Amino acid sequence: PRLAGQVVRNLYAELGGDDSALTLGSEYPVAGGKMHTVRRDRELLMLVLPQDPVTVYSSPGDLGINGQSGHGRRIDLDSGATTPLAWQKDPNTGNILLIEPRPCSVPTLLIVDA
């Protein structure tokens, strides 16, 4: 129950003050959990919901990002801690590759500038 409350609180802190439209993407299985994608203006949000600790190295396919590289942030939805991230696009698959993958043991929001 405490984790659920923290996740809702931290998701609202990130998404609640922005009146941009959110477009629901898809749900993807990842080793040890699942990932949901959402688009917002010029951002792609990837919500990682681990059942077991999981390290996300890339997006689960070509998600329509136009740029070849960029920045974003990783938000631990338990603690609310935010860390920067950098990414590049795989020229062969279109996947977003995270430059420094980090393990996710709690729900985590990855936001990349699209």
Protein Blocks (a to p, Z undefined) as FASTA:
>chain_A
ZZmmmmmmmmmmmmmmpcbdcddfbddddehiacddddehjaccdddddfbdcddfbdcb
jehiabfbdcdddddfknopacdddddddfknopacdfbacddfbdcdddddZZ
